[in-house]
Amino acid sequence: MAEKKLTFEEKMEKLSKIVSQIDSGELDLEKSLKLYDEAQELIKDLGEIIEKAKEKLNK
């Protein structure tokens, strides 16, 4: 089953939650690293969305 495609806002919310979890210091190293990798993917996706929006605005 395909995953639901998240909106920009949903991705930002998810990233914010991940950052809060990592910053809490309550996670073990393995979980922190897994969340870090997930955050990196979200940052990449968000950057691509922003770049596409900038291109549209420049046209």
ChimeraX attribute file (.defattr): number of C-alpha atoms within 10 A of each C-alpha:
attribute: neighborCount
match mode: 1-to-1
recipient: residues
	/A:1	3
	/A:2	4
	/A:3	5
	/A:4	6
	/A:5	8
	/A:6	10
	/A:7	11
	/A:8	14
	/A:9	10
	/A:10	11
	/A:11	17
	/A:12	16
	/A:13	12
	/A:14	16
	/A:15	21
	/A:16	12
	/A:17	14
	/A:18	17
	/A:19	15
	/A:20	11
	/A:21	15
	/A:22	17
	/A:23	11
	/A:24	9
	/A:25	10
	/A:26	10
	/A:27	13
	/A:28	9
	/A:29	11
	/A:30	9
	/A:31	13
	/A:32	18
	/A:33	13
	/A:34	10
	/A:35	19
	/A:36	16
	/A:37	12
	/A:38	15
	/A:39	20
	/A:40	12
	/A:41	13
	/A:42	17
	/A:43	15
	/A:44	11
	/A:45	14
	/A:46	18
	/A:47	12
	/A:48	12
	/A:49	13
	/A:50	12
	/A:51	12
	/A:52	12
	/A:53	11
	/A:54	11
	/A:55	9
	/A:56	9
	/A:57	8
	/A:58	7
	/A:59	5
